[in-house]
């Protein structure tokens, strides 16, 4: 039995880790004016940030087409998959899950089941779920068991991020220019949290140091953790932040770049944590 896992590029999974666990990643697209790029494939992260800084407006992100998912399903079938679990970024934030479901319904000639599950999260929160499901699938678990595993860990997965700048929120119309300027003068660093599939305000800190300390304390005070990941958007203090987390978490820490899909809204300098609380 070969149960395969599919997710999308908003998961920010490091490519080596996706390859290690045989996770197929379907890419969203990012558009700067007339130019459209396939997320994390045709536009390097460094180039994305250069264009994002130069653009007066936010780039637009586009969900994968059903055809992209169908092509992925057919490839996995050709590789011997006997069942496919698709883990999508929150359906409240994107039409990606809808495309995955439409593609699954179109596979009427396929002789294997395809199940699409809403992760209700983003970035490495989704990435951690995908890796855990891939690990479980390799034990020989059935598709139904892997789906049940996914549904069991999704409510225990949390994501927090500390924004370094409000520039992207200003460009996206989510905050006024005067408010953004005042926050910049006061060095306010907003904290965001993924709750119930939506990105919500999780607090405010007066400095970046306090924001990172808040994230570390959140991890420390969240109880017994099964897994932990750090997500960052070209941050020079990532190593120091990871070192502080090692003082409160003994396990392996996954580290991944925030890609264009999430980064276009969060902005350069964003750093965050994704973790799963033990049941």
N, C-alpha and C positions, 0 to 999 in steps of 0.2 A: 504494500500500500504506500502510495506516494502522495501525500497531501502538500500542496504548494501554497505559499502565501504571496499575495499581491498587495502592494500599497501604492501610494503616490508620492511625488517628489516633495510635497509639503512636509513629509516626515523628517526631512533633513538627515536621513540615515547616511553615515559615511559609506561610500561605495564599497570599500573593502569588507565592511561588516555585512552589507546586503549580499555581496558575492559569497561570503563565508556560509551564510545560512540559506542561500538559494532564494532570496526574496526578490521578486520581480517588482521594479519600480516604474510606474507609469508617470510620465512627466506632464506637469502643467506648463502653460506658456506665459511669457512675460512680454508685454508690448510697450516700447518707447516710441510714441508717435507712429511713424510708418514702419518701424523696424520691429519684428516679432522674433523672439528667441525661445527655444525650448529650455525650460528651467534646468539648470545645472548640467546641460549637455552642450548647447551651442553658445552659451555665454559664460565665461569663467566668472567666479565670484568677484574677483578683483575688478574686472571690467564692468560688471553690474554696478558695483558701488561707485565707480567713477561716473558712469552715466546717470545714476540716481542723484548724485550730488549736483551734477550740472543741469539736470532737468528742473524746470519750475513747477512741474506737476508730478504726481506719483505715477509710476508705470502701472499699467493695467495688467491684472492676472486673469488668465482664462483657463477654465477647467478642461481636462482632456476630453476629446471626443469619444463617443461610444466605440468608434472604430479603433481607436488606440487600445482600449481595453480588450476588444475582441481579438485584435492581433496578438495581444499578450496571452490571452486565454488559449488561443490556437497553438502558440509556441510552446506553452507549458504542456498541453496535451501531447504534442509531438515529442516532448521530452519524457513522456511516461506518467504524467500526473493522473491520479485517480480521483482527485477532488481538489477544489480550489476555494480558498478563503480570501476574500478581498476585504482589506481593512482601509476604510476611507477616512480622510480628515472630516471634521465635524460637518454634518449636512446643514447646520445652521450658518455656516460660513462660506460654503461653496456648493456648486452644482456637480462636483466631482462624483459624489456617491450616486447621483441620478444617472450619470453616464455609465458608471460601472454596472448599475442594475439594468439599464437598457441593453447593454452589451450581453449581459448574462441571459436575458430573455430572448435575445436574437440567436443564441446558440442552441437552437432547437434540435439540431442534428448531433450535438455533442452527447456522448454516452457517459458523461460524468456530471456530478452535481457541482454547482457554483453558488456559493453563499456570500452575500455582501453584508458587512457589518459596519455600522456607524461608530467610529472610535470616540466621538464627542470631544475630541481634543486636536492638538496641532503639534507640529515640529517633533522634537524628540520624545514627547509624550506618546505620539503615534508610533515613533520609531521603536520605543521600548516595548510597546504592545506587539508590534510586528515581530521583533526578535524573539520575544517570549513564546509567541504562537509557533514560530518556526522551530524553536528548540523542542517544544512539546510535540509537534508533528513528527519530528525525527525519532521519537520514542516508539513510533508505530501507532499512535493514537488515530482513531477514526475521525472523519471530518466533523461529525456531530460533537465529538469530544473536544476537538480543537475550537469549534465555534463556542461551546460552553465555556471553555477556558478563557477565550477572548471576552465573553460577556461577563465573566467573573472578575477579570482584572481591570476592565475599563473604568468601573466606578472607583477603583482604588488608585487611579493614576492622576497625578496633579502636575500642573505646569505653572511656573511663576517666572516673570521676566522683569528686569530693571532696565528701563529705557535711559539712554544717555542724552538724548536730544528729543525735543518736541517738533523738530523741523518736519518730519514726515507726517505727523498728525496734523500739522498746520497745512501742508500741501494737500493732504487728503480731505481737508475741510472739517476735520473732527475737533479742531480747536482754533480759536481766533488768533490773529496775529498779535494783538496786544497781550493776550493771556500767555501766548508762547514766549513773547519777549520778557514779560514779568517773571515767568518761571525760570527763564534762562538767567536773568539777573540774580535771582534768589538761589540759583543752583539747585532747583527742585528736580528730583529724579522720580518720575512716576513708576509705580510698581503695577504690573498687569498680572492678572490671573485668569486661567481658563476655568470657567465654571458653567456647568450644564451646557457645554458645547459652544459657549460664547466667550469672547475675550472681554473681561470686565476690569474695572479699576480695582487694584488690590491694596492701594495705599500710596503714600508719598513720603519720600525721604529728602532731607535737605542737601545731602552730598552723595557722591558716588560711593564713597567708603561706607557711609551709613546704609546705602541701598544694598551693597554686597553683604554687609553684616546682617541686614534683615533677611536676605535670602538664606544665609548660612543658619541663622537662628530658626527660620521656618523649617529647614531640613531637620535640624536638631530636635525641634519640638513636635515633629510629625509622627513620632513613634518609631516602631521597628520597621525599617525599610527593606524591601526585597531588591530594589535596583535604584540606581541614580545616574542621571546624565546631566552634562553641562552643555548648553547651547550658547553660541556667541557669534557676534557679527564683527569680525576683525578687531577684537579687543586685545590690547597689549597686556592687560592684567589677568588674562585667563589662567595662566599657570599659578599665579599667587592665589587666585580664587579657588582653584582646584585643591591647592595645598591646604587651604583653610577648611575645605569640606572633608578632606581626609582625616581631619581631627575629630569629626563627628560621624563619619561613615567608613567602615572598615573594608567594604567590598570594592569591586572594580567599578570605576566611574567611566561611563561612555562620554566621549567628547565629540561634538559635531559642530560644523559651521551652520549658521542660520542662512538658508538659501534665499534666492530672490523672492519667492512667493511670500514667505513670512517677513523677510527683511524689508520688502518694499513698504510695509506698514510700520514695522518696529523701528527701523533706522539703524545706521551704523553705530557701533558701540553698545548695542543691546547685549546683555548677558543674562542668562537665566538658568533655571534648574527644572528638570522633569524627574519625577520619582514615583515609585509605586509602594504603597503602604502594605505591609504584610497583613493577610486576613486574620 
